[in-house]
Amino acid sequence: MSNRELAVTIIGGGASGVLLAAHLLRDPAADIRVTLLERRGQVGQGVAYSATQRDHKVNVPARGMSAFADDPDHFWRWLQARNYPTESGSWVFVPRRLYGAYLEDVLAEAARARPGRLVVQSEEVVRLTEGRHEVETLLANGSSITSRFAVLTVGHETQPARGRGIAVRVGSEADTPLDPDAPVMILGSGLSMVDAWLSLAKAEHRGPTLVVSRNGLLPKGHRDIPPLSIAEADVPFGASLPEFMGWFRGLVAQTEANGGDWRSVVDGLRPYNQRIWQSWSDHTRRQALRHLRPWWNIHRHRLPPELHQRLEEAVTEGQVSLVAAEFVGIDRAPEGVRATIRRRGTQERETLDIARVYDCGGVSVDVLSSSNPVIRDLVASGAARPDPLHIGLDVSPDCFVVNAEGQPSRHLLALGPLTRGRFFEIEAVPDIRVQAAAIARKILES
């Protein structure tokens, strides 16, 4: 190896880590060594793509899930090479476990193209220490790795955000078999709730399922509709939230009056989503998180059509009951748990005895409550700080981690959901792959 070799350590082997590693290794001339650390040992299998159930599907059609924005058919060709059955061409929603296998292949292909340049280790990171010219990554086994850059790609929080250790995450060790007739409660009504409901359905659970969320909204379904072409000059960047929503609703009304669909407007706005968020003040962003996000999520993060139809049927038949309410608290009870809610529009508390509460209230939790030891250590040491909304780490526009004094690091970066405070729309592969490519260029140009 050359003395000028560029060493990069990637912390987290889910989708974000794999995409960054693949982009770093695309340049055949780069003298680079990439170390990918994933404590669970299996790359590409983060929170989203480790799901084993076939009904747990990617909520973006295959045509939008390439690892490379400049090669949009890459994933579709991968499916075709494996004779994946589909009657609708590339507008197909594949099982998430299959997409996890694709990410593994993407990384393996990158490693074959650059022999000896990629090292994958099954180790947990406990501390990062930045020096003048490099960053040291300390592992739980006592060893350490020194590199020019380290990139945090740890993805979503995996521990329940609420429930005092009583509520559980679907598929976790605490998610033990239930009496099929027992009543259960699911906190949150987004895509994670759908995963929990599908897991219960696969286990032939017959008992009532109570879905509790503050606004009582369910995800909408996809349709194969092209995005609306929206001119940049027409987007009201920096407008107040009421002004922005007035413009957006007017555009939807106009589109539907012309025979179009609201989905085309939501998708047409996608190229501008991050700029819209960044054009708002912290006050407006807080307003958006409180009032707009629940409505936005159900329209923006939609379900495959067949899953949406099944969910609607379950609600119609009464097997799933949707309640707009605030989750107040939870306690253990002799036969399960006792949950307290306050229905929307009332001040009265209601106590329910149920077998289990599933916490599916989303993945955006206060970063100060992170279960990841390296995140906690970075914040505690002052090497990193939360973003103003505490939904991720504070980062510079080019994704370098910002310390407690407001200074961006020279060697430590973050990618993916950890950067949602600055970018907001950075949860899905179509957005993460663009960010990964930009960070790879930044590193390689160094």
Number of C-alpha atoms within 10 A of each C-alpha: 9 7 6 8 13 17 19 27 26 26 25 26 29 27 29 29 29 28 26 28 27 25 21 24 25 15 15 10 8 15 17 21 21 24 19 25 26 25 17 15 14 17 27 28 23 22 13 20 22 19 19 13 14 13 19 24 24 21 22 20 18 22 17 18 22 23 27 20 17 11 9 16 18 18 22 20 15 15 19 13 9 8 9 10 10 13 7 9 12 17 16 20 23 21 18 22 22 18 25 22 15 18 25 20 16 21 22 15 13 20 19 12 14 19 8 12 18 21 12 16 16 15 19 20 23 18 18 21 14 20 12 8 10 18 21 19 21 19 18 12 10 8 10 13 15 18 20 21 21 27 22 22 27 25 24 20 20 14 18 21 22 19 18 11 12 18 26 23 20 22 13 10 8 12 14 10 9 15 10 14 12 15 20 22 23 27 25 26 25 24 21 22 23 22 19 19 21 20 17 19 12 12 12 11 21 14 17 17 23 19 26 26 25 19 18 18 19 25 22 20 19 20 14 12 12 12 16 17 11 16 10 11 7 8 15 15 17 16 16 17 17 12 11 16 14 11 16 17 13 12 15 18 16 14 17 15 10 9 8 15 19 19 24 19 22 17 18 17 20 16 12 15 18 17 16 19 20 16 16 17 13 14 11 17 22 15 15 18 13 10 13 14 15 20 14 14 16 18 19 17 16 20 26 19 16 12 18 18 13 12 20 14 13 15 13 11 10 13 15 21 16 19 21 19 22 18 20 14 14 21 15 15 12 8 10 17 19 19 22 17 21 20 19 15 8 8 8 10 13 13 14 13 19 20 20 23 26 24 23 27 22 17 17 16 18 16 21 17 13 17 14 17 12 21 25 18 15 20 17 13 12 13 22 26 25 23 19 14 18 17 21 26 30 27 29 17 11 14 25 25 29 24 20 17 10 15 14 21 17 17 21 25 23 28 27 28 25 29 29 22 24 23 22 21 20 22 18 18 21 18 17 23 27 19 21 27 22 15 22 20 14 13 17 15 8 7
